[in-house]
Amino acid sequence: MSAAPLLELRDVRRRYSVSSGLFAPRRTLTAVAGVSLRLGAGEALGLVGESGCGKSTLARLVLGLEAPSEGEVLVAGRPIAALHRLERSRLVQPVFQDPYSSLNPRRSIAEIVTQPLAVHGIGTPAERRDKVEEMLGLVGLAPRHAGALPAQLSGGQRQRVAIARALVLRPALVVCDEPTSALDVSVQAQILNLLLDLRDRLNLSYLFISHNLAVVQMLAARVAVMYLGRVVEEGAGRQVLTEPTHPYTRALLASVLTPDPMQGLPAMRLGTAFPDPLDIPPGCAFNPRCSFAFDRCRAEAPALVQREGGTLAACHLSAEVRVAAL
């Protein structure tokens, strides 16, 4: 890991005050609960977890779209809140989940990709056209696509346009929030290969958010697993996704469907409790769904500490219990 990370999150927390009824008092929803992460130049970090675990909220904090309730988000060593929005957008760009709604349907592809250059006042009109043509070529689109409207393109082609728009400013960090979940499986592979190729060509860093473990394993060298706003396991992607330490990570891996119909549906063994960010249990937040939970788990929240093999895990379980099969 670089001594000066491109992205650093220091004990970041994000809380919301939400209504619980017409006459009931407002309640506090903790979407991100003390997350600390580091990402170096040229690295890819995968962020995985169930829906509602806080992944997308964390993405908005990194993009500067929301401010943390506590803690700091630093990009290139500077607090993101101190950066002007134009400077921030030169450093960090998003690729959103749905290519059908993230592009302006009334603008041509060339206009969509040119807009960031125009907003930043980069180049003459002729120079912008050259940059747009170059970027469309990098993402695998032909010059004839420049004059098309988004509705005239396939889902995969639209996501290539979204990637071109994000990269035309040559940002250092790209936040990919479920960028392939709205696409067919065959197209997903094409987009993932494109992202890998662009990372090498342009020395990009990725914060890649997904619930698809296979996708994350393909793209990210490091993986962080979130549960109810907290990182419960972090480490090298190969190790976290093949030899997980935390019972929640093991359950996620056990839930993956296989193409073999004889295997049937996977048994997640997560119990009947469902995570509720408005009612986080005391102790380890995962304890109501954990088949290994004991008294300490229900009374004391575990710290994220280094375990055997180098991964970080927030779990009280002993080494003997951790290696037991779920």
Backbone torsions as a table, in degrees:
resi	resn	phi	psi	omega
1	MET	NA	135.8	178.9
2	SER	-63.5	144.8	177.9
3	ALA	-66.3	-27.6	179.2
4	ALA	-118.3	90.1	-175.3
5	PRO	-67.2	150.2	175.4
6	LEU	-68.9	-41.7	179.1
7	LEU	-125.1	133.0	176.5
8	GLU	-139.7	128.8	174.2
9	LEU	-110.6	126.2	-177.9
10	ARG	-115.8	102.2	176.3
11	ASP	46.6	52.6	-175.0
12	VAL	-79.4	134.5	177.5
13	ARG	-132.3	143.9	176.2
14	ARG	-138.9	118.5	-179.6
15	ARG	-118.8	149.3	176.5
16	TYR	-126.8	146.4	172.3
17	SER	-97.9	119.4	-174.1
18	VAL	-121.6	151.1	178.5
19	SER	-78.5	140.2	177.0
20	SER	-118.2	15.7	178.3
21	GLY	145.0	165.9	-174.3
22	LEU	-60.6	-43.9	-176.2
23	PHE	-110.7	-0.9	-178.8
24	ALA	-84.6	150.4	177.0
25	PRO	-67.0	153.6	178.1
26	ARG	-69.0	150.8	-178.3
27	ARG	-118.4	159.8	-178.9
28	THR	-100.3	124.8	175.0
29	LEU	-105.2	120.4	178.2
30	THR	-97.6	103.7	-177.3
31	ALA	-84.4	-35.3	176.7
32	VAL	-130.4	126.2	-169.0
33	ALA	-125.4	73.7	173.7
34	GLY	81.1	54.0	-178.9
35	VAL	-95.1	131.0	174.4
36	SER	-125.2	123.2	-178.9
37	LEU	-142.6	156.0	175.3
38	ARG	-134.7	140.8	179.6
39	LEU	-139.3	122.2	-178.2
40	GLY	-89.8	169.1	179.2
41	ALA	-63.1	133.7	179.1
42	GLY	79.7	2.6	-178.9
43	GLU	-96.5	162.2	175.3
44	ALA	-128.3	125.6	178.3
45	LEU	-115.1	123.4	177.3
46	GLY	-93.3	135.8	179.1
47	LEU	-118.7	116.8	-174.0
48	VAL	-125.9	160.9	178.4
49	GLY	156.2	169.7	179.6
50	GLU	-67.0	163.6	173.3
51	SER	-59.8	135.8	179.8
52	GLY	90.3	4.5	-177.7
53	CYS	-82.8	-11.5	178.0
54	GLY	111.3	6.2	-177.0
55	LYS	-62.1	-50.4	-176.2
56	SER	-69.9	-33.0	174.5
57	THR	-61.9	-42.6	177.8
58	LEU	-62.1	-37.9	177.4
59	ALA	-62.0	-43.1	179.1
60	ARG	-64.3	-34.6	177.3
61	LEU	-67.1	-41.4	179.5
62	VAL	-66.4	-36.3	179.5
63	LEU	-77.1	-9.4	-177.9
64	GLY	78.8	12.5	178.4
65	LEU	-75.4	-23.2	174.2
66	GLU	-135.8	155.6	177.3
67	ALA	-101.4	141.8	177.6
68	PRO	-67.8	148.0	174.5
69	SER	-69.5	-35.6	175.2
70	GLU	-145.8	161.7	177.8
71	GLY	86.8	-178.9	-176.0
72	GLU	-130.7	144.0	169.4
73	VAL	-116.0	118.0	-178.4
74	LEU	-115.2	134.9	174.8
75	VAL	-122.1	125.0	-176.1
76	ALA	54.3	36.5	176.1
77	GLY	81.5	2.9	-178.0
78	ARG	-118.9	141.0	176.8
79	PRO	-59.6	131.5	-175.8
80	ILE	-65.4	-27.1	178.3
81	ALA	-67.7	-22.7	-179.2
82	ALA	-86.2	-7.6	-178.5
83	LEU	-88.1	138.6	171.9
84	HIS	-64.5	149.6	-174.7
85	ARG	-59.3	-32.3	177.9
86	LEU	-70.8	-40.4	177.7
87	GLU	-66.8	-39.7	179.2
88	ARG	-62.4	-40.7	-178.4
89	SER	-72.6	-19.8	173.8
90	ARG	-74.0	-27.3	-177.6
91	LEU	-91.3	-39.4	-172.8
92	VAL	-129.3	132.1	177.6
93	GLN	-134.4	148.4	179.2
94	PRO	-102.1	153.7	163.7
95	VAL	-122.4	115.0	-172.2
96	PHE	-86.0	170.9	-174.1
97	GLN	-68.8	-45.1	-168.6
98	ASP	-106.6	104.7	179.4
99	PRO	-70.7	-9.9	179.8
100	TYR	-81.4	-24.0	-178.5
101	SER	-114.4	-10.2	-176.3
102	SER	-88.8	-4.2	179.2
103	LEU	-112.7	140.1	177.9
104	ASN	-68.4	116.6	-175.0
105	PRO	-68.6	-14.4	-176.2
106	ARG	-96.4	-4.0	-178.9
107	ARG	-107.8	147.8	176.0
108	SER	-72.6	164.9	179.2
109	ILE	-60.4	-42.4	178.6
110	ALA	-60.5	-42.0	179.6
111	GLU	-65.3	-39.5	-179.6
112	ILE	-62.9	-45.6	-177.2
113	VAL	-75.8	-28.1	179.6
114	THR	-74.7	-28.3	-171.4
115	GLN	-54.0	-45.5	178.1
116	PRO	-58.8	-37.7	178.5
117	LEU	-65.6	-39.8	179.7
118	ALA	-67.1	-41.7	179.8
119	VAL	-60.8	-38.5	-178.5
120	HIS	-88.1	-2.6	179.1
121	GLY	66.3	36.5	-177.0
122	ILE	-93.6	119.8	172.4
123	GLY	75.1	169.4	173.5
124	THR	-83.5	166.8	176.7
125	PRO	-53.2	-38.5	179.5
126	ALA	-67.9	-41.1	179.2
127	GLU	-66.0	-36.9	178.0
128	ARG	-65.3	-40.9	178.5
129	ARG	-60.2	-40.4	179.7
130	ASP	-65.9	-41.6	179.2
131	LYS	-64.5	-41.0	-179.5
132	VAL	-66.1	-43.0	178.8
133	GLU	-61.8	-41.8	178.5
134	GLU	-63.1	-43.7	-177.0
135	MET	-68.9	-39.0	177.1
136	LEU	-62.5	-37.6	176.5
137	GLY	-65.3	-38.2	-180.0
138	LEU	-63.9	-33.2	-178.7
139	VAL	-93.0	5.4	173.7
140	GLY	88.0	24.8	177.0
141	LEU	-108.2	143.6	-178.5
142	ALA	-81.3	158.1	177.5
143	PRO	-55.6	-30.4	-179.1
144	ARG	-65.7	-20.2	179.7
145	HIS	-74.1	-17.0	-175.2
146	ALA	-59.8	-36.0	-178.1
147	GLY	-90.1	-0.4	-178.0
148	ALA	-80.1	160.3	172.2
149	LEU	-95.1	155.6	-180.0
150	PRO	-53.4	-35.9	-178.6
151	ALA	-64.6	-18.9	-179.3
152	GLN	-88.4	-0.2	-177.9
153	LEU	-110.5	158.1	174.1
154	SER	-76.4	170.8	179.4
155	GLY	-61.0	-41.8	178.7
156	GLY	-65.1	-39.2	178.3
157	GLN	-67.1	-37.8	177.8
158	ARG	-64.0	-40.1	179.3
159	GLN	-68.0	-30.6	173.7
160	ARG	-64.4	-38.2	176.0
161	VAL	-63.2	-44.2	179.3
162	ALA	-61.4	-38.2	177.4
163	ILE	-67.4	-42.5	178.2
164	ALA	-60.9	-42.8	178.5
165	ARG	-62.0	-39.6	-179.6
166	ALA	-68.7	-33.2	-172.1
167	LEU	-96.6	-8.7	-174.7
168	VAL	-63.6	-24.9	176.6
169	LEU	-86.2	-1.1	-178.3
170	ARG	57.5	56.4	178.5
171	PRO	-70.1	162.1	177.2
172	ALA	-85.9	-31.3	-175.2
173	LEU	-127.2	133.9	176.2
174	VAL	-119.8	126.1	177.2
175	VAL	-98.0	110.9	-178.1
176	CYS	-102.9	106.9	-178.3
177	ASP	-100.8	98.1	-178.9
178	GLU	50.5	53.4	-171.3
179	PRO	-72.0	-10.8	-177.9
180	THR	-118.9	-1.4	-171.9
181	SER	-68.8	-22.2	-179.4
182	ALA	-91.7	6.0	-173.8
183	LEU	-110.9	158.4	173.4
184	ASP	-62.5	156.0	-175.6
185	VAL	-59.1	-43.4	-178.9
186	SER	-64.5	-36.5	179.0
187	VAL	-73.0	-33.9	176.7
188	GLN	-54.9	-46.1	-179.4
189	ALA	-60.9	-39.5	178.9
190	GLN	-63.6	-44.2	-179.1
191	ILE	-67.0	-39.7	178.5
192	LEU	-64.5	-43.0	177.1
193	ASN	-62.9	-37.1	177.2
194	LEU	-63.3	-45.4	180.0
195	LEU	-62.1	-39.2	177.5
196	LEU	-64.1	-43.9	-179.5
197	ASP	-64.3	-43.0	-178.9
198	LEU	-67.8	-34.1	177.6
199	ARG	-60.9	-42.6	-179.8
200	ASP	-71.1	-40.3	-177.3
201	ARG	-69.4	-40.8	-171.7
202	LEU	-108.0	4.6	-179.7
203	ASN	54.7	50.9	-178.3
204	LEU	-86.8	155.2	167.4
205	SER	-109.8	140.6	-178.9
206	TYR	-120.4	133.9	160.1
207	LEU	-104.4	105.8	-170.2
208	PHE	-107.8	114.2	-175.4
209	ILE	-105.1	127.7	-178.0
210	SER	-161.9	156.9	169.4
211	HIS	-99.3	-4.2	-177.6
212	ASN	-92.8	107.3	-175.1
213	LEU	-66.2	-35.0	179.7
214	ALA	-64.9	-39.2	178.2
215	VAL	-63.9	-45.2	-179.5
216	VAL	-64.4	-41.1	-180.0
217	GLN	-61.8	-33.5	-179.2
218	MET	-71.9	-34.8	-169.6
219	LEU	-101.9	-32.1	-168.3
220	ALA	-109.2	131.6	175.9
221	ALA	-77.6	-27.8	177.5
222	ARG	-123.1	149.0	-176.0
223	VAL	-133.4	137.8	171.1
224	ALA	-121.4	132.4	-178.5
225	VAL	-106.2	125.8	-178.4
226	MET	-107.8	144.6	174.0
227	TYR	-144.1	121.3	179.9
228	LEU	47.0	50.3	172.7
229	GLY	85.5	-4.8	-177.6
230	ARG	-116.9	149.6	169.8
231	VAL	-83.3	119.1	-178.0
232	VAL	-101.7	-17.1	176.1
233	GLU	-156.3	141.1	179.7
234	GLU	-149.9	141.0	177.0
235	GLY	169.4	-167.7	177.7
236	ALA	-59.7	134.1	-174.4
237	GLY	-56.8	-42.8	-178.5
238	ARG	-60.3	-40.0	-177.2
239	GLN	-76.5	-44.4	-178.5
240	VAL	-61.9	-38.0	-174.1
241	LEU	-93.3	-1.8	175.0
242	THR	-120.0	-30.3	178.4
243	GLU	-131.7	64.7	-175.4
244	PRO	-67.0	149.3	178.4
245	THR	-97.4	-43.7	-174.0
246	HIS	-80.8	138.5	178.5
247	PRO	-58.2	-30.8	179.0
248	TYR	-68.1	-42.4	176.7
249	THR	-61.6	-41.1	178.2
250	ARG	-61.6	-40.3	180.0
251	ALA	-66.9	-38.9	177.0
252	LEU	-61.1	-44.2	-179.9
253	LEU	-66.7	-35.5	179.8
254	ALA	-70.2	-18.8	-176.6
255	SER	-86.0	-6.0	-176.1
256	VAL	-70.8	129.7	177.2
257	LEU	-71.9	145.3	176.1
258	THR	-109.2	154.9	179.6
259	PRO	-73.5	-7.3	-178.4
260	ASP	-84.0	112.0	-178.0
261	PRO	-65.7	-19.9	179.6
262	MET	-73.0	-16.4	-179.3
263	GLN	-76.9	-22.1	-178.3
264	GLY	70.0	-168.4	179.8
265	LEU	-79.3	141.9	-179.7
266	PRO	-69.8	150.2	176.9
267	ALA	-99.4	107.1	-176.3
268	MET	-76.3	-31.6	179.4
269	ARG	56.3	48.6	178.0
270	LEU	-106.4	10.9	177.7
271	GLY	73.2	-169.2	-177.7
272	THR	-100.7	-11.0	179.6
273	ALA	-72.4	144.1	177.6
274	PHE	-118.5	137.4	-176.4
275	PRO	-62.8	131.6	-179.1
276	ASP	-125.3	108.7	-178.1
277	PRO	-66.7	-13.6	175.5
278	LEU	-87.0	-9.9	-177.6
279	ASP	-143.9	67.5	-179.6
280	ILE	-75.7	127.3	-177.1
281	PRO	-69.5	156.6	176.0
282	PRO	-68.6	162.5	-178.4
283	GLY	74.2	-142.3	176.0
284	CYS	-71.9	127.0	-176.9
285	ALA	-63.0	-21.6	-177.2
286	PHE	-88.3	-5.7	-169.8
287	ASN	-60.3	-32.6	179.1
288	PRO	-66.9	-17.9	-177.4
289	ARG	-109.9	0.6	-174.2
290	CYS	-96.9	125.2	179.9
291	SER	-75.6	-9.5	179.4
292	PHE	-102.4	0.5	-173.2
293	ALA	-61.3	140.3	174.7
294	PHE	-131.8	-174.6	-168.8
295	ASP	-56.0	-41.7	-178.4
296	ARG	-62.7	-35.8	179.8
297	CYS	-62.2	-31.8	-177.4
298	ARG	-87.1	-6.7	-176.3
299	ALA	-116.4	-28.1	-171.9
300	GLU	-131.6	126.6	177.6
301	ALA	-73.6	126.3	-178.4
302	PRO	-74.3	146.1	175.4
303	ALA	-84.7	156.1	176.6
304	LEU	-84.2	104.9	-174.9
305	VAL	-127.6	159.5	-178.8
306	GLN	-73.9	136.3	-179.6
307	ARG	-114.4	176.4	178.2
308	GLU	-59.2	129.8	-178.0
309	GLY	101.6	-11.1	174.4
310	GLY	100.9	-11.4	179.4
311	THR	-76.9	158.1	172.9
312	LEU	-100.7	136.2	179.4
313	ALA	-145.4	143.5	176.8
314	ALA	-105.7	86.2	-174.9
315	CYS	-156.2	135.4	178.7
316	HIS	-82.4	-11.2	-171.6
317	LEU	-64.1	143.9	179.0
318	SER	-74.0	167.2	179.8
319	ALA	-60.6	-35.6	-179.4
320	GLU	-65.2	-41.3	-179.4
321	VAL	-73.2	-36.1	-176.3
322	ARG	-62.0	-34.1	-175.9
323	VAL	-86.6	-5.7	178.1
324	ALA	-69.3	147.9	-179.5
325	ALA	-72.7	140.8	175.9
326	LEU	-68.6	NA	NA
